[in-house]
Amino acid sequence: MATPRLLVVDDSCVDRLVVSRVLQSCNIKVTVVEGPKEALKFLAMEHDVNLILTDYCMLEMTGYDWQMEVKNSPKISHLPVVIMCTDDVPARIKRCLDGGAKGKPIKVIDVPDLLHYI
């Protein structure tokens, strides 16, 4: 299997750094962007992403709203989206899953488990 490539979308530079280091330690290629608008620009040019990992709480829009943008875009709707969230809010988790998220919103500690979504 080729080395998987993940796109990390998070407006927190600390979270981007932590997540990217954990993923890279698992031999995963990582591209990080600051938010959904930058991610859309990247995805318009790049087509070898295997999974999008996004934070739920961002300034531009929520992870759920970003996930719905992905799912409604014909060119990238096939990409699995996993949402990171530090809160365990059942209604939020259900909404994300109902919207097509792969698995429940995860915490940073769960990042190495992402490979089974690819």
C-alpha positions as CSV (number, residue, x, y, z in Angstrom):
1,M,0.0,0.0,0.0
2,A,1.3,3.5,-0.9
3,T,2.0,5.9,1.9
4,P,-1.4,7.5,2.9
5,R,-1.7,11.3,2.7
6,L,-3.9,13.2,5.1
7,L,-5.1,16.8,5.0
8,V,-5.3,18.3,8.5
9,V,-7.6,21.3,8.8
10,D,-7.3,23.2,12.1
11,D,-7.0,26.9,13.0
12,S,-4.9,26.1,16.1
13,C,-1.1,26.1,15.2
14,V,-0.4,24.0,18.3
15,D,-3.0,21.3,17.4
16,R,-1.7,21.3,13.8
17,L,1.8,20.7,15.0
18,V,0.9,18.0,17.5
19,V,-1.4,16.1,15.0
20,S,1.1,16.3,12.2
21,R,3.9,15.0,14.3
22,V,1.8,12.1,15.5
23,L,0.8,11.2,12.0
24,Q,4.3,11.6,10.6
25,S,5.5,9.2,13.3
26,C,3.1,6.6,11.8
27,N,4.7,7.1,8.3
28,I,1.8,9.2,7.0
29,K,2.3,12.1,4.7
30,V,0.6,15.1,6.1
31,T,-0.4,18.5,4.7
32,V,-1.7,21.0,7.2
33,V,-3.8,24.1,6.5
34,E,-5.3,26.8,8.8
35,G,-8.9,26.5,7.8
36,P,-11.6,25.4,5.4
37,K,-11.0,28.1,2.8
38,E,-7.3,27.2,2.5
39,A,-8.3,23.5,2.4
40,L,-10.6,24.1,-0.5
41,K,-7.9,25.9,-2.4
42,F,-5.5,23.0,-1.7
43,L,-8.0,20.4,-2.7
44,A,-8.7,22.2,-5.9
45,M,-5.1,21.7,-6.9
46,E,-4.2,18.4,-5.1
47,H,-5.9,15.1,-5.7
48,D,-3.9,12.5,-3.8
49,V,-5.4,13.1,-0.4
50,N,-6.8,9.9,1.2
51,L,-8.5,11.5,4.2
52,I,-9.4,14.9,5.7
53,L,-8.9,15.3,9.4
54,T,-10.5,18.5,10.7
55,D,-11.1,20.2,14.0
56,Y,-14.7,20.7,15.0
57,C,-14.3,24.2,16.6
58,M,-12.8,26.6,14.1
59,L,-13.4,30.3,13.5
60,E,-14.4,30.1,9.8
61,M,-17.0,27.4,10.3
62,T,-17.6,24.3,12.4
63,G,-16.1,20.9,11.4
64,Y,-19.6,19.8,10.7
65,D,-20.2,22.7,8.3
66,W,-16.8,22.0,6.6
67,Q,-17.7,18.3,6.3
68,M,-20.9,19.2,4.6
69,E,-19.0,21.5,2.1
70,V,-16.8,18.5,1.3
71,K,-19.8,16.2,0.9
72,N,-21.6,18.7,-1.4
73,S,-18.6,19.2,-3.7
74,P,-18.5,16.6,-6.5
75,K,-14.7,16.6,-6.9
76,I,-14.0,15.8,-3.3
77,S,-17.2,14.3,-1.9
78,H,-15.6,10.8,-2.0
79,L,-12.9,11.8,0.6
80,P,-13.5,10.5,4.1
81,V,-13.7,13.2,6.8
82,V,-12.8,12.6,10.4
83,I,-13.6,15.3,12.9
84,M,-11.5,16.0,16.0
85,C,-13.2,17.3,19.1
86,T,-12.2,17.6,22.7
87,D,-15.8,17.7,23.9
88,D,-18.0,14.7,24.3
89,V,-21.3,16.2,23.3
90,P,-23.7,13.4,22.2
91,A,-25.8,15.7,20.0
92,R,-22.7,17.0,18.2
93,I,-21.3,13.5,17.7
94,K,-24.7,12.3,16.3
95,R,-24.9,15.2,14.0
96,C,-21.4,14.6,12.6
97,L,-22.1,10.9,12.1
98,D,-25.4,11.6,10.4
99,G,-23.6,14.1,8.2
100,G,-21.2,11.4,7.0
101,A,-18.2,11.6,9.3
102,K,-16.2,8.4,9.5
103,G,-16.5,7.4,13.2
104,K,-17.2,9.6,16.1
105,P,-15.3,12.8,16.6
106,I,-11.9,11.8,17.8
107,K,-9.4,13.3,20.2
108,V,-5.7,13.9,19.4
109,I,-4.8,10.7,21.3
110,D,-6.8,8.7,18.8
111,V,-5.0,10.0,15.7
112,P,-2.9,6.8,15.0
113,D,-6.2,4.9,14.7
114,L,-7.1,6.9,11.5
115,L,-5.5,4.4,9.1
116,H,-8.5,2.1,9.2
117,Y,-10.7,4.9,7.6
118,I,-8.5,5.0,4.5
